[in-house]
């Protein structure tokens, strides 16, 4: 069986040891926050309606939520 790979474009993705990139496409939103381990982090806007944030010190299985402005 041949393995297929793809670039993950949304959600959470480990990019290096303990560092996770969170991304969400939310066209039309003025701001998005990430709620993680009891803290809320403002995500930065990227191009074409994307929001993203890199956070260090994240353990596998950590629960998170994307929080929309409204």
Secondary structure, 3 states (H helix, E strand, C coil): CCCCCCCCCCEEEEEECCEEEEEEECCCCCCEEEEECCEEEECEECHHHEEEEEEECCCCCCCEEEEECC
